[in-house]
């Protein structure tokens, strides 16, 4: 299920994850966080997100501990 980080607890967990890089130069890579970005199609946002999550969960490597979306509050309903 989705989670909105109203308390900052999730942000703290994500900050504790290992990462490499510098956001001011080449960017940052978090090897255990999958970001779903620029995923859009009218009326099928939740189906697309569910398909991506399903594929990640079925992966034999199990690389990710978190899946995140870059979204505004106004777009949350699109992904639910």
ROVOZA-829205 format. One record per atom (N, C-alpha, C): residue number from 1; residue in one letter; atom name; x, y, z. Coordinates in steps of 0.001 Angstrom, whole numbers. Example, Ala and Ser with C-alpha at 12.3 -4.5 7.8 and 13.67 -1.06 7.14 Angstrom:
BEGIN
pos = 1; code = a; site = N; east = 13190; north = -5690; up = 7800
pos = 1; code = a; site = CA; east = 12300; north = -4500; up = 7800
pos = 1; code = a; site = C; east = 13200; north = -3300; up = 7800
pos = 2; code = s; site = N; east = 12850; north = -2250; up = 7080
pos = 2; code = s; site = CA; east = 13670; north = -1060; up = 7140
pos = 2; code = s; site = C; east = 12900; north = 30; up = 7870
END
This chain:
BEGIN
pos = 1; code = x; site = N; east = 838; north = -1190; up = 0
pos = 1; code = x; site = CA; east = 0; north = 0; up = 0
pos = 1; code = x; site = C; east = 871; north = 1237; up = 0
pos = 2; code = x; site = N; east = 314; north = 2321; up = -498
pos = 2; code = x; site = CA; east = 1045; north = 3574; up = -557
pos = 2; code = x; site = C; east = 1238; north = 4177; up = 819
pos = 3; code = x; site = N; east = 2197; north = 5044; up = 911
pos = 3; code = x; site = CA; east = 2503; north = 5674; up = 2185
pos = 3; code = x; site = C; east = 2877; north = 7122; up = 1925
pos = 4; code = x; site = N; east = 2170; north = 8028; up = 2580
pos = 4; code = x; site = CA; east = 2511; north = 9442; up = 2504
pos = 4; code = x; site = C; east = 3296; north = 9769; up = 3759
pos = 5; code = x; site = N; east = 4439; north = 10368; up = 3592
pos = 5; code = x; site = CA; east = 5356; north = 10624; up = 4707
pos = 5; code = x; site = C; east = 5028; north = 11947; up = 5394
pos = 6; code = x; site = N; east = 3957; north = 11957; up = 6172
pos = 6; code = x; site = CA; east = 3552; north = 13181; up = 6877
pos = 6; code = x; site = C; east = 4440; north = 13484; up = 8078
pos = 7; code = x; site = N; east = 5091; north = 12472; up = 8649
pos = 7; code = x; site = CA; east = 5890; north = 12656; up = 9867
pos = 7; code = x; site = C; east = 7375; north = 12812; up = 9598
pos = 8; code = x; site = N; east = 7830; north = 12469; up = 8407
pos = 8; code = x; site = CA; east = 9256; north = 12512; up = 8098
pos = 8; code = x; site = C; east = 9970; north = 11212; up = 8424
pos = 9; code = x; site = N; east = 9246; north = 10229; up = 8965
pos = 9; code = x; site = CA; east = 9851; north = 8942; up = 9332
pos = 9; code = x; site = C; east = 10411; north = 8208; up = 8114
pos = 10; code = x; site = N; east = 9643; north = 8183; up = 7048
pos = 10; code = x; site = CA; east = 10110; north = 7504; up = 5833
pos = 10; code = x; site = C; east = 11318; north = 8223; up = 5239
pos = 11; code = x; site = N; east = 11296; north = 9544; up = 5253
pos = 11; code = x; site = CA; east = 12443; north = 10311; up = 4749
pos = 11; code = x; site = C; east = 13702; north = 9964; up = 5539
pos = 12; code = x; site = N; east = 13576; north = 9819; up = 6846
pos = 12; code = x; site = CA; east = 14717; north = 9434; up = 7686
pos = 12; code = x; site = C; east = 15236; north = 8054; up = 7293
pos = 13; code = x; site = N; east = 14324; north = 7100; up = 7071
pos = 13; code = x; site = CA; east = 14732; north = 5749; up = 6644
pos = 13; code = x; site = C; east = 15488; north = 5811; up = 5319
pos = 14; code = x; site = N; east = 14962; north = 6580; up = 4375
pos = 14; code = x; site = CA; east = 15600; north = 6679; up = 3063
pos = 14; code = x; site = C; east = 16964; north = 7353; up = 3154
pos = 15; code = x; site = N; east = 17096; north = 8355; up = 4014
pos = 15; code = x; site = CA; east = 18395; north = 9012; up = 4209
pos = 15; code = x; site = C; east = 19431; north = 8054; up = 4779
pos = 16; code = x; site = N; east = 18971; north = 7027; up = 5493
pos = 16; code = x; site = CA; east = 19877; north = 6049; up = 6079
pos = 16; code = x; site = C; east = 20364; north = 4990; up = 5108
pos = 17; code = x; site = N; east = 19793; north = 4952; up = 3915
pos = 17; code = x; site = CA; east = 20201; north = 3973; up = 2905
pos = 17; code = x; site = C; east = 21564; north = 4344; up = 2320
pos = 18; code = x; site = N; east = 22314; north = 3328; up = 1917
pos = 18; code = x; site = CA; east = 23607; north = 3602; up = 1290
pos = 18; code = x; site = C; east = 23379; north = 4256; up = -75
pos = 19; code = x; site = N; east = 24284; north = 5137; up = -469
pos = 19; code = x; site = CA; east = 24195; north = 5795; up = -1765
pos = 19; code = x; site = C; east = 25590; north = 6213; up = -2196
pos = 20; code = x; site = N; east = 25693; north = 6593; up = -3454
pos = 20; code = x; site = CA; east = 26970; north = 7040; up = -3991
pos = 20; code = x; site = C; east = 26710; north = 8201; up = -4937
pos = 21; code = x; site = N; east = 27611; north = 9152; up = -4961
pos = 21; code = x; site = CA; east = 27514; north = 10264; up = -5888
pos = 21; code = x; site = C; east = 27283; north = 11587; up = -5187
pos = 22; code = x; site = N; east = 27151; north = 12617; up = -6008
pos = 22; code = x; site = CA; east = 26951; north = 13976; up = -5529
pos = 22; code = x; site = C; east = 25842; north = 14616; up = -6354
pos = 23; code = x; site = N; east = 24758; north = 15046; up = -5717
pos = 23; code = x; site = CA; east = 23637; north = 15603; up = -6487
pos = 23; code = x; site = C; east = 23988; north = 16879; up = -7245
pos = 24; code = x; site = N; east = 25055; north = 17547; up = -6856
pos = 24; code = x; site = CA; east = 25433; north = 18799; up = -7525
pos = 24; code = x; site = C; east = 26303; north = 18571; up = -8753
pos = 25; code = x; site = N; east = 26822; north = 17361; up = -8919
pos = 25; code = x; site = CA; east = 27688; north = 17097; up = -10074
pos = 25; code = x; site = C; east = 27090; north = 16006; up = -10955
pos = 26; code = x; site = N; east = 27397; north = 14752; up = -10688
pos = 26; code = x; site = CA; east = 26965; north = 13671; up = -11581
pos = 26; code = x; site = C; east = 25647; north = 13022; up = -11201
pos = 27; code = x; site = N; east = 25094; north = 13362; up = -10031
pos = 27; code = x; site = CA; east = 23860; north = 12729; up = -9577
pos = 27; code = x; site = C; east = 24147; north = 11699; up = -8506
pos = 28; code = x; site = N; east = 23084; north = 11099; up = -7996
pos = 28; code = x; site = CA; east = 23199; north = 10163; up = -6885
pos = 28; code = x; site = C; east = 22513; north = 8857; up = -7250
pos = 29; code = x; site = N; east = 23121; north = 7760; up = -6812
pos = 29; code = x; site = CA; east = 22550; north = 6432; up = -7029
pos = 29; code = x; site = C; east = 22327; north = 5775; up = -5672
pos = 30; code = x; site = N; east = 21090; north = 5331; up = -5442
pos = 30; code = x; site = CA; east = 20761; north = 4523; up = -4273
pos = 30; code = x; site = C; east = 20508; north = 3108; up = -4802
pos = 31; code = x; site = N; east = 21404; north = 2155; up = -4537
pos = 31; code = x; site = CA; east = 21267; north = 834; up = -5147
pos = 31; code = x; site = C; east = 20084; north = 11; up = -4644
pos = 32; code = x; site = N; east = 19469; north = 403; up = -3528
pos = 32; code = x; site = CA; east = 18358; north = -391; up = -2985
pos = 32; code = x; site = C; east = 17033; north = 362; up = -3004
pos = 33; code = x; site = N; east = 16971; north = 1453; up = -3785
pos = 33; code = x; site = CA; east = 15734; north = 2213; up = -3933
pos = 33; code = x; site = C; east = 15405; north = 2302; up = -5420
pos = 34; code = x; site = N; east = 14245; north = 1788; up = -5803
pos = 34; code = x; site = CA; east = 13783; north = 1880; up = -7189
pos = 34; code = x; site = C; east = 12887; north = 3104; up = -7316
pos = 35; code = x; site = N; east = 13178; north = 3972; up = -8273
pos = 35; code = x; site = CA; east = 12338; north = 5146; up = -8516
pos = 35; code = x; site = C; east = 11527; north = 4934; up = -9785
pos = 36; code = x; site = N; east = 10231; north = 5036; up = -9637
pos = 36; code = x; site = CA; east = 9340; north = 4997; up = -10792
pos = 36; code = x; site = C; east = 9117; north = 6445; up = -11190
pos = 37; code = x; site = N; east = 9596; north = 6823; up = -12370
pos = 37; code = x; site = CA; east = 9498; north = 8229; up = -12764
pos = 37; code = x; site = C; east = 8853; north = 8367; up = -14136
pos = 38; code = x; site = N; east = 8210; north = 9503; up = -14334
pos = 38; code = x; site = CA; east = 7572; north = 9835; up = -15605
pos = 38; code = x; site = C; east = 6673; north = 8716; up = -16120
pos = 39; code = x; site = N; east = 5902; north = 8164; up = -15216
pos = 39; code = x; site = CA; east = 4983; north = 7090; up = -15575
pos = 39; code = x; site = C; east = 3603; north = 7702; up = -15723
pos = 40; code = x; site = N; east = 3120; north = 7800; up = -16932
pos = 40; code = x; site = CA; east = 1835; north = 8457; up = -17097
pos = 40; code = x; site = C; east = 1037; north = 7925; up = -18262
pos = 41; code = x; site = N; east = -226; north = 7750; up = -18008
pos = 41; code = x; site = CA; east = -1183; north = 7403; up = -19044
pos = 41; code = x; site = C; east = -2558; north = 7630; up = -18422
pos = 42; code = x; site = N; east = -3408; north = 8330; up = -19106
pos = 42; code = x; site = CA; east = -4705; north = 8670; up = -18535
pos = 42; code = x; site = C; east = -5498; north = 7425; up = -18179
pos = 43; code = x; site = N; east = -5904; north = 7345; up = -16921
pos = 43; code = x; site = CA; east = -6782; north = 6268; up = -16479
pos = 43; code = x; site = C; east = -6114; north = 4958; up = -16137
pos = 44; code = x; site = N; east = -4791; north = 4845; up = -16274
pos = 44; code = x; site = CA; east = -4181; north = 3552; up = -15967
pos = 44; code = x; site = C; east = -2932; north = 3676; up = -15101
pos = 45; code = x; site = N; east = -2792; north = 4758; up = -14354
pos = 45; code = x; site = CA; east = -1626; north = 4952; up = -13492
pos = 45; code = x; site = C; east = -1442; north = 3835; up = -12492
pos = 46; code = x; site = N; east = -2525; north = 3441; up = -11812
pos = 46; code = x; site = CA; east = -2388; north = 2390; up = -10799
pos = 46; code = x; site = C; east = -2022; north = 1049; up = -11438
pos = 47; code = x; site = N; east = -2581; north = 751; up = -12606
pos = 47; code = x; site = CA; east = -2249; north = -509; up = -13287
pos = 47; code = x; site = C; east = -779; north = -541; up = -13691
pos = 48; code = x; site = N; east = -253; north = 587; up = -14157
pos = 48; code = x; site = CA; east = 1154; north = 639; up = -14540
pos = 48; code = x; site = C; east = 2064; north = 478; up = -13317
pos = 49; code = x; site = N; east = 1732; north = 1159; up = -12221
pos = 49; code = x; site = CA; east = 2525; north = 1042; up = -10998
pos = 49; code = x; site = C; east = 2479; north = -389; up = -10480
pos = 50; code = x; site = N; east = 1294; north = -992; up = -10462
pos = 50; code = x; site = CA; east = 1180; north = -2382; up = -10002
pos = 50; code = x; site = C; east = 2013; north = -3325; up = -10858
pos = 51; code = x; site = N; east = 2047; north = -3119; up = -12166
pos = 51; code = x; site = CA; east = 2843; north = -3968; up = -13059
pos = 51; code = x; site = C; east = 4339; north = -3825; up = -12756
pos = 52; code = x; site = N; east = 4799; north = -2597; up = -12531
pos = 52; code = x; site = CA; east = 6212; north = -2384; up = -12203
pos = 52; code = x; site = C; east = 6557; north = -3044; up = -10875
pos = 53; code = x; site = N; east = 5705; north = -2848; up = -9864
pos = 53; code = x; site = CA; east = 5945; north = -3462; up = -8552
pos = 53; code = x; site = C; east = 5970; north = -4979; up = -8677
pos = 54; code = x; site = N; east = 5031; north = -5530; up = -9418
pos = 54; code = x; site = CA; east = 4980; north = -6985; up = -9623
pos = 54; code = x; site = C; east = 6281; north = -7492; up = -10254
pos = 55; code = x; site = N; east = 6760; north = -6801; up = -11281
pos = 55; code = x; site = CA; east = 7997; north = -7216; up = -11943
pos = 55; code = x; site = C; east = 9197; north = -7122; up = -10997
pos = 56; code = x; site = N; east = 9258; north = -6055; up = -10207
pos = 56; code = x; site = CA; east = 10366; north = -5916; up = -9258
pos = 56; code = x; site = C; east = 10333; north = -6997; up = -8185
pos = 57; code = x; site = N; east = 9144; north = -7333; up = -7706
pos = 57; code = x; site = CA; east = 9019; north = -8365; up = -6673
pos = 57; code = x; site = C; east = 9356; north = -9754; up = -7203
pos = 58; code = x; site = N; east = 9103; north = -10003; up = -8473
pos = 58; code = x; site = CA; east = 9386; north = -11302; up = -9073
pos = 58; code = x; site = C; east = 10845; north = -11461; up = -9480
pos = 59; code = x; site = N; east = 11582; north = -10375; up = -9500
pos = 59; code = x; site = CA; east = 12979; north = -10423; up = -9903
pos = 59; code = x; site = C; east = 13769; north = -11335; up = -8967
pos = 60; code = x; site = N; east = 14626; north = -12150; up = -9530
pos = 60; code = x; site = CA; east = 15430; north = -13074; up = -8724
pos = 60; code = x; site = C; east = 16485; north = -12350; up = -7901
pos = 61; code = x; site = N; east = 16881; north = -11166; up = -8322
pos = 61; code = x; site = CA; east = 17933; north = -10445; up = -7608
pos = 61; code = x; site = C; east = 17442; north = -9787; up = -6321
pos = 62; code = x; site = N; east = 16158; north = -9422; up = -6237
pos = 62; code = x; site = CA; east = 15589; north = -8739; up = -5057
pos = 62; code = x; site = C; east = 16496; north = -7592; up = -4620
pos = 63; code = x; site = N; east = 16757; north = -6670; up = -5523
pos = 63; code = x; site = CA; east = 17705; north = -5589; up = -5284
pos = 63; code = x; site = C; east = 17155; north = -4453; up = -4434
pos = 64; code = x; site = N; east = 15833; north = -4279; up = -4418
pos = 64; code = x; site = CA; east = 15274; north = -3054; up = -3856
pos = 64; code = x; site = C; east = 14537; north = -3281; up = -2539
pos = 65; code = x; site = N; east = 14786; north = -2375; up = -1594
pos = 65; code = x; site = CA; east = 14070; north = -2371; up = -320
pos = 65; code = x; site = C; east = 12912; north = -1378; up = -342
pos = 66; code = x; site = N; east = 12994; north = -397; up = -1247
pos = 66; code = x; site = CA; east = 11975; north = 644; up = -1357
pos = 66; code = x; site = C; east = 11667; north = 901; up = -2821
pos = 67; code = x; site = N; east = 10423; north = 1291; up = -3084
pos = 67; code = x; site = CA; east = 10020; north = 1781; up = -4395
pos = 67; code = x; site = C; east = 9425; north = 3164; up = -4138
pos = 68; code = x; site = N; east = 9924; north = 4173; up = -4835
pos = 68; code = x; site = CA; east = 9448; north = 5537; up = -4625
pos = 68; code = x; site = C; east = 8945; north = 6136; up = -5928
pos = 69; code = x; site = N; east = 8039; north = 7105; up = -5775
pos = 69; code = x; site = CA; east = 7531; north = 7880; up = -6894
pos = 69; code = x; site = C; east = 7913; north = 9327; up = -6661
pos = 70; code = x; site = N; east = 8266; north = 10020; up = -7700
pos = 70; code = x; site = CA; east = 8457; north = 11453; up = -7586
pos = 70; code = x; site = C; east = 7142; north = 12072; up = -8026
pos = 71; code = x; site = N; east = 6377; north = 12564; up = -7053
pos = 71; code = x; site = CA; east = 5048; north = 13054; up = -7381
pos = 71; code = x; site = C; east = 4649; north = 14202; up = -6465
pos = 72; code = x; site = N; east = 3776; north = 15036; up = -6956
pos = 72; code = x; site = CA; east = 3202; north = 16090; up = -6133
pos = 72; code = x; site = C; east = 1981; north = 15521; up = -5418
pos = 73; code = x; site = N; east = 1517; north = 16209; up = -4402
pos = 73; code = x; site = CA; east = 309; north = 15753; up = -3698
pos = 73; code = x; site = C; east = -883; north = 15644; up = -4648
pos = 74; code = x; site = N; east = -946; north = 16546; up = -5608
pos = 74; code = x; site = CA; east = -2075; north = 16536; up = -6542
pos = 74; code = x; site = C; east = -2090; north = 15292; up = -7426
pos = 75; code = x; site = N; east = -940; north = 14656; up = -7623
pos = 75; code = x; site = CA; east = -883; north = 13492; up = -8516
pos = 75; code = x; site = C; east = -1008; north = 12161; up = -7786
pos = 76; code = x; site = N; east = -1096; north = 12163; up = -6478
pos = 76; code = x; site = CA; east = -1170; north = 10913; up = -5721
pos = 76; code = x; site = C; east = -2344; north = 10057; up = -6166
pos = 77; code = x; site = N; east = -3503; north = 10657; up = -6358
pos = 77; code = x; site = CA; east = -4698; north = 9888; up = -6782
pos = 77; code = x; site = C; east = -4454; north = 9147; up = -8093
pos = 78; code = x; site = N; east = -3616; north = 9687; up = -8948
pos = 78; code = x; site = CA; east = -3302; north = 9033; up = -10221
pos = 78; code = x; site = C; east = -2674; north = 7665; up = -10007
pos = 79; code = x; site = N; east = -1851; north = 7549; up = -8959
pos = 79; code = x; site = CA; east = -1120; north = 6314; up = -8709
pos = 79; code = x; site = C; east = -1864; north = 5341; up = -7799
pos = 80; code = x; site = N; east = -2959; north = 5764; up = -7190
pos = 80; code = x; site = CA; east = -3685; north = 4870; up = -6263
pos = 80; code = x; site = C; east = -4597; north = 3927; up = -7006
END
